[in-house]
Amino acid sequence: MNGFILLMSVYYAFILNMPVISKIYQVTGYHLTPFIISSPCLLFFSFVIIFSMLCQPFIFKPVSILLLITSSLAFYAAMKFRVMFDYGMIENIFETNTSEASSYLNGSSLFYLIFFGILPAILVLMTDIIYSKSIFKEILKRVVLVLAAFIGLGLIAMFFYKDYAAVGRNNSYLNKMINPAHAYNTFKYINRNYFTTPEPYRPLGEDAKLLPAKNKKDTLVVVVLGETARGMNFSYNGYKRDTNPYTADMGLISFQQVSSCGTATAVSVPCMFSNMNRSDYKKSKANNQDNVMDIIGRAGVTLLWKDNDGGDKGVAKNFEKISLDPTEESSFCNGETCHDEALLTHFDKEITARQGNKLITIHTIGSHGPTYFQRYPESMARFTPACNSKDIEKCSDAEIRNTYDNTIAYTDFFLSKLIQKLKHYQDKYNVALMYISDHGESLGENGLYLHGTPYTIAPREQTTVPWLMWIPDQYAKAKGIDKNCLSKLATSRHFSQDNFFHTLIGFYGVETTAKNPELDITATCKSS
């Protein structure tokens, strides 16, 4: 039995945790020192202790097999994209739909799964684990093994404690890189979401009242919730490439410095629609209280959520939701995913079928990776050569950036079509549009790809998002909004998704004590 524990510990310490060892090597200045050499040994002794505790008859083998398979995928993600499987990433995985998950399946991931996961798992399955006939002898052997591991840890601490203390203090995220930390965070997620009593539901904004528009028309506002679009790749915000050619002459206001609430959809979306700030956001609380849509709906506004991404993340639990089916026959869908234009197919019918004031949130698939090339029609590829492959690690960073920028330009095209549709309703409604993305994306900067990096160490590429407003003169006059004032704020001040909840309430024209005027961007730009 002890031999099996030692082999598992060697495999995890020296193979499956190469990413964290490489990171320690990097943060210490790329110097191969005794301290660096000791890091896999530290992991080895730690795994010996952990596996010794877990090694129980009839349990350890199936647990080991499951861990090997999942750890091989975590190893792939860490090696190729430097993904860390903290609680937030596990939450994002659980709330990703089948179509999104399949986009990560490619030749490289299958190789890692088979070579580092399934084959070792088969060896474990075929191995006869022999326990001592005497329980006393088995316990004694295990105690000796654990004591030896503690002695090993003690020796490492004796010589390198100062080094580990310094590296750990300055790089506290390193423990999140250890494989299989995902197992602990998965247990934590399941326990929190399925075995914890939810908080009592808390209604908000019960005094919500829609202020009448000055021209007496009903209001029609569309919020476009973007996916994985980073603000720095919008030409509105100074990007050198023309990624906003379709809306350039439509008078959009772009807020140029906006931070996200998280680096993954599962966090950012419920956070930005809640009344909580990023610093005090709790998913359990957000799930059990009204959000900004609920409050505006309480003021007599008809609500609708249309989805072409990974779901509403609980935001639309109290009102109507429509999700696109990529298997339905459509020129915009291929059976697995749909281009965002599919969201406009029945848009006019959905408007006419609903009376009165309306607020529609459209959740686009936008720039969701790694299959960026599937987010736009090939005919709309403005920047080439593109990375037309799921295996983005086989593409150059320039090709990845070209493909990503094509998704931004296609999003701009989608917004222009939606705005054109809204213009047709100006005779009956005061119409306006707001676009904001959930989080950004890394495209190879500092060796990082995709998103989901813990916020405390996430680069600005993952936390800087675009926020656009299209406000026709009719809407501005009806709601008393000074567009020039907003334009000045958009270029001079930093905002975040903390502002979204309060700004949407003010933007729509709802009055409620649930809104904090200091966080409502439109508050200082309104005439009485």
PyMOL commands that set and color helices and strands:
alter all, ss='L'
color gray80, all
select helices_A, chain A and resi 2-16+18-27+34-54+60-81+87-94+98-102+107-126+135-170+174-177+181-194+231-233+235-237+265-273+278-280+283-286+292-298+340-344+347-352+372-375+378-380+392-394+397-423+445-447+460-463+473-479+483-492+497-508+523-525
alter helices_A, ss='H'
color red, helices_A
select strands_A, chain A and resi 209-210+218-226+253-255+258-259+302-307+321-323+358-363+429-437+442-443+449-450+467-470+495-496+510-511
alter strands_A, ss='S'
color yellow, strands_A
deselect
rebuild
show_as cartoon
